[in-house]
Amino acid sequence: MNLLSVVYRWHHRDALPISEIERRTGLSRNTIRKYLRADTIEPIFSASERPSKLVPRKQRRTGKLALT
């Protein structure tokens, strides 16, 4: 289960105070408050669309194997 949904459920359904959620999760009080004030439960971020750093090495390695 997603941490954001757990924090939301503990606070709203189980009526746990922010200080108890802080102890259980290890998150900062400010972070928990930010999660609870957010309109959405899931984080919104874009995935990086850059190529892997291993692609050039993999190509060189397969080229060397083909030569031998």
N, C-alpha and C positions, 0 to 999 in steps of 0.2 A: 504494500500500500504506500502511496506517495506521502512523504513527510508533511507536505502542506495540508493535505486532507486530514491527516491524523491530528495536527495542531488545531485545525478548524473544528473537528469533531470533539476533541477533548475540551475545548473552550465552550462551545455552544451546546453540545448534547450532554456532556458529562459535568459541565459547570466547573471545570478546573480553573483556578486562577493562573495568571500568566507566570507567576513565580514558580508554581509547581510544574508547569509545562517547561519552563526554563531548566529546572533541575532534571527532568526526565530526558530532555532532548540534548541539552548542552548548548542550545542556541542562545544568543543574546536576547535580552528582554525586548530591545528595540526591533530586532529581526522578527520576533514573534508578533509584536504589535503591527509591524508592516504586513505580515502575512494575513493577519486578521482584518486589517483595514482594506485589503485588496478586493477588487470586484470579482476577480476570478480565483479559483482554487489552484489551477494549474499554472506553472510559470510560463511566460511568453518570451521566447528567445528564438533567434534564427540559428539554424545549424550552419556551420562553416562549410563552404563549398570549395575548399582548396585541396589540391592533390596531396597525396601522401608523400612524405619525405623519402620513403623507401622505394618508390617506383624507379628512380634512376639506378639505384644500386641493384634492384632486382633485374633490370634490363641488362646491366653489365654482367651480372653473375650468369644469367642464362646465355648470354653471348659467349662468355668464356667456356661454359660447359659444352656449347655446340662446337667450338673449335677443337676441343680435345677428344 
